[in-house]
Amino acid sequence: MAMRIIFMGTPDFAAPAFQAIVDEGHEIIAAYTRPPAKSGRGMKLTPSPIHSLAEAAHVPVKTPNSLKDSAELAAFADMAPDLAIVVAYGMILPQSWLDVPTLGCWNIHASLLPRWRGAAPIQRAIMAGDKETGVAIMQMQAGLDTGPVLLSQSCAIAADDTAASLHDKLAILGGAALREALRQAGQLTPQAQQQQGICYAEKIDKAEARLDWRQPASVLDAQIRGLSPFPGAWFDVDGTRVKILRARPLNLQGPAGQVADAGAIIHCGQGALELIEVQRAGKAAMPATAFMRAGLLPAGKILTSAESA
């Protein structure tokens, strides 16, 4: 039976879920998204990806600045939704909002709960060296990603996955999982999250992005991939910040932070990293080989870490 669904999401990650609802024959009666934000060189107000997608589908768009206004809640309730789907909306729904839809509010979260509750599950999974992640469709509660799980699907984390590539995989997987959940709506049994294995994906702090060459190459590789392309793991060369967008760990030994005699290779506390793609501050991304030809990383140079800078 077709349902009346309110969709609440903002970035590209939410787009496959939006499309899944449409493809399954349900009616999206409204799309809630963050207000247009200034972006680009001209700092023009730009609508979110979901805003643009909803308008193209002739779905009414709502962009409240706050969900604490009683008039906004009344307007939400007046639409009498059967279900609300929340995907990276960017605002916390008060309990009064969660209680409105007949079937409640479902959230698509980019991890296998209870691992990586919180703001940055994709980045944290890669940085922690996890081999597997996935998506969970959760019945929302007032707590931070604490609600019971209706359905989950897993996804391997490839050795070369970055935050960007894993984001795209999980966005597609989220859409597929939602399709399955919608087909079983009313028949799914919510499963309480286990109390073991709970961990939190704290928001990425830019201070975490500086590379410490005393760490093993495998740890630095995970840090680089988890922070690529944004904010980008970086190191300092004579006062210039250089981001590493792609690298490869190697089984080579040498003094930590020293540039090897050949190739775009930097020794680490254990092993070494071969740089593949880098980006100087204020410049476009470039192959590491071109960066090396510019003579900015001469063989034998010792790079400092944060504590010794």
C-alpha positions in Angstrom: 0.0 0.0 0.0 1.3 3.4 -1.0 2.3 5.6 2.0 2.4 9.3 2.6 6.1 9.9 3.5 7.9 13.0 4.6 11.6 13.0 3.5 14.2 14.8 5.6 17.7 15.0 4.2 20.3 17.4 2.9 23.4 16.2 1.1 24.1 13.9 -1.9 24.2 10.9 0.4 20.4 11.2 0.9 19.6 11.2 -2.9 19.4 7.4 -3.5 17.0 7.1 -0.5 14.8 9.8 -2.0 14.7 8.0 -5.3 14.0 4.7 -3.6 10.8 6.0 -2.1 9.7 7.3 -5.5 10.5 4.1 -7.3 8.6 2.0 -4.7 5.4 4.0 -5.6 5.1 6.0 -2.3 4.1 9.6 -2.2 6.7 12.1 -0.8 4.3 14.8 0.5 7.1 17.1 1.6 10.9 17.3 1.7 12.6 19.0 4.7 16.2 20.1 4.1 18.7 22.6 5.4 18.2 26.2 4.1 20.3 27.3 1.1 23.9 28.1 2.0 26.4 30.4 0.5 29.0 28.6 -1.6 31.4 29.1 -4.5 33.6 32.1 -5.4 30.6 34.4 -5.6 29.2 33.1 -2.3 25.8 32.7 -3.8 23.0 31.0 -1.9 22.9 27.5 -3.2 20.1 25.0 -2.4 21.0 21.6 -1.0 21.1 18.5 -3.3 17.9 17.3 -1.8 16.3 20.7 -2.2 17.1 20.6 -6.0 16.0 17.0 -6.3 12.7 17.6 -4.6 11.9 20.6 -6.7 12.6 18.6 -9.9 10.2 16.0 -8.6 7.6 18.7 -7.8 7.7 17.9 -4.1 7.0 20.8 -1.7 10.2 21.9 0.1 10.5 23.0 3.7 13.6 24.7 5.0 13.0 25.7 8.7 15.8 27.2 10.6 14.6 25.5 13.8 12.3 22.6 14.8 11.5 24.2 18.1 8.8 26.4 16.7 5.3 25.1 17.6 3.9 26.4 14.3 6.5 24.3 12.4 5.4 21.2 14.4 1.8 21.9 13.7 2.4 22.2 10.0 4.4 18.9 10.1 1.5 17.2 11.9 -1.2 18.7 9.7 0.3 16.7 6.7 -0.6 13.5 8.6 2.4 11.4 7.3 2.4 7.7 7.6 6.2 7.7 7.9 9.2 10.1 7.9 12.5 9.1 6.4 15.5 10.9 7.8 18.9 10.8 6.0 21.7 13.2 7.0 19.2 15.9 7.6 21.5 18.0 9.8 19.0 18.9 12.5 18.0 16.9 15.6 14.3 16.0 15.7 12.6 16.6 19.0 10.5 13.8 20.5 7.4 15.7 19.6 8.3 15.4 15.9 9.3 11.8 16.2 5.8 11.0 17.6 3.9 12.5 14.7 4.1 9.9 11.8 2.0 6.7 12.3 5.0 4.5 11.7 7.4 6.9 13.4 10.6 8.1 11.9 13.2 5.9 10.2 16.9 7.0 9.9 19.4 5.6 7.5 22.7 5.6 9.4 26.0 4.9 7.6 27.3 2.2 10.0 26.4 -1.2 11.4 25.0 0.0 14.7 25.9 0.1 17.6 29.4 0.7 16.1 30.0 4.3 15.1 27.1 6.1 16.4 27.4 9.8 15.7 28.5 12.4 13.2 31.4 10.8 11.2 30.8 7.1 10.9 32.3 6.7 7.4 35.6 8.5 8.2 35.9 6.8 11.6 35.4 3.3 10.2 38.3 3.8 7.7 40.6 5.5 10.2 40.1 2.7 12.7 41.1 0.1 10.1 37.7 -1.6 10.0 37.3 -4.2 7.3 33.5 -4.0 7.2 30.8 -1.4 7.6 27.3 -0.9 6.2 24.0 0.9 6.7 21.4 0.5 9.4 17.7 1.6 9.1 16.9 2.6 12.6 13.6 3.5 14.3 14.5 6.9 15.7 14.5 7.7 19.4 15.5 10.9 21.2 19.0 9.5 22.0 22.0 9.7 19.6 21.5 6.8 17.2 20.3 4.6 20.0 17.0 3.4 18.4 16.2 -0.2 17.5 17.4 -1.4 14.1 14.8 -2.5 11.6 17.1 -3.7 8.9 20.9 -3.5 8.1 23.1 -4.4 5.2 26.9 -4.8 5.3 29.6 -3.6 2.9 33.3 -4.5 2.8 35.8 -1.6 3.1 38.4 -2.0 0.4 42.0 -1.5 1.0 42.0 1.6 -1.2 38.6 3.0 -0.1 38.6 6.7 0.8 35.9 8.6 2.7 34.6 9.7 -0.7 34.5 6.3 -2.3 33.0 4.6 0.7 30.4 7.5 1.0 29.2 6.7 -2.5 29.0 3.0 -1.8 27.0 3.4 1.3 24.7 6.0 -0.2 23.7 3.4 -2.9 23.5 0.7 -0.2 21.2 2.9 1.9 18.8 3.3 -1.0 18.7 -0.4 -1.6 18.2 -1.1 2.1 15.3 1.4 2.2 13.6 -0.2 -0.7 13.7 -3.5 1.2 12.4 -1.9 4.4 9.6 -0.2 2.6 8.5 -3.4 1.1 8.3 -4.9 4.6 6.8 -1.9 6.3 4.6 -3.0 9.2 6.2 -6.4 9.3 9.7 -5.6 10.4 10.6 -6.4 14.0 12.7 -3.7 15.6 15.8 -5.2 17.2 17.3 -3.4 20.2 21.0 -2.5 19.7 23.5 -4.6 21.6 25.2 -3.0 24.6 28.5 -4.4 23.6 30.6 -2.8 20.9 29.1 0.7 21.3 31.5 3.4 20.0 31.0 7.0 18.9 32.1 8.6 15.6 33.0 12.0 16.9 33.0 14.9 14.4 36.3 15.2 12.6 38.5 17.8 14.2 40.9 19.5 11.8 43.7 19.1 14.4 43.5 15.3 13.7 44.6 15.9 10.1 48.3 16.4 10.7 50.4 13.4 10.0 52.8 12.0 12.6 55.6 10.2 10.7 56.4 8.3 13.9 53.2 6.3 13.4 53.2 3.0 11.4 52.5 3.4 7.7 49.4 1.4 8.0 48.0 3.8 10.5 48.9 6.9 8.4 47.4 5.2 5.3 44.1 4.8 7.1 44.2 8.4 8.4 44.8 9.7 4.8 42.0 7.6 3.3 39.6 8.5 6.1 40.2 12.2 5.6 40.3 12.2 1.8 39.3 14.5 0.2 38.2 16.6 3.2 39.6 18.0 5.4 42.7 16.1 4.0 45.6 14.6 6.0 48.6 16.9 5.7 52.3 17.4 6.5 54.5 20.5 6.5 57.3 21.2 4.1 59.3 24.3 5.1 56.1 26.1 6.2 53.9 24.9 3.3 51.0 22.6 4.1 50.7 19.7 1.7 47.7 17.3 1.8 48.1 13.7 0.8 44.9 12.6 -1.1 46.2 9.2 -2.0 49.1 7.0 -0.9 50.2 3.4 -0.6 51.9 1.7 2.4 55.2 -0.1 1.6 57.3 -2.5 3.6 60.4 -0.3 3.6 62.4 0.8 6.6 64.2 4.1 7.3 64.3 7.0 9.8 60.7 8.2 10.5 59.9 11.3 8.4 62.9 11.0 6.0 62.3 11.2 2.3 63.6 8.1 0.6 66.4 8.2 -2.0 64.1 7.3 -4.9 60.4 7.8 -5.6 57.8 9.8 -3.7 58.4 7.7 -0.6 58.5 8.9 3.1 59.6 6.6 5.8 57.4 6.1 8.8 57.8 4.7 12.3 57.1 1.3 10.7 57.1 0.9 7.0 56.9 3.7 4.5 54.3 5.6 2.4 54.5 6.1 -1.3 52.7 9.3 -2.2 50.3 9.1 -5.2 48.3 12.3 -5.2 49.0 15.5 -3.2 47.7 19.0 -3.0 49.7 22.1 -1.9 47.8 24.8 0.0 45.9 27.0 -2.5 46.8 24.8 -5.4 45.1 22.1 -7.4 45.6 18.4 -6.7 48.6 16.9 -8.6 50.4 13.6 -9.1 53.0 13.1 -6.4 55.6 12.4 -9.2 55.1 16.0 -10.5 55.4 17.3 -7.0 58.7 15.5 -6.6 60.0 16.8 -9.9 59.5 20.3 -8.5 62.2 19.6 -6.0 60.1 20.3 -3.0 60.9 17.0 -1.3 64.6 16.3 -1.9 66.0 12.9 -1.0 67.1 12.7 2.6 65.0 15.6 3.9 63.5 15.0 7.3 59.9 16.0 7.8 58.7 17.1 11.2 55.7 15.9 13.2 53.3 18.1 15.1 55.0 17.6 18.5 58.5 18.5 17.1 57.4 21.4 14.8 
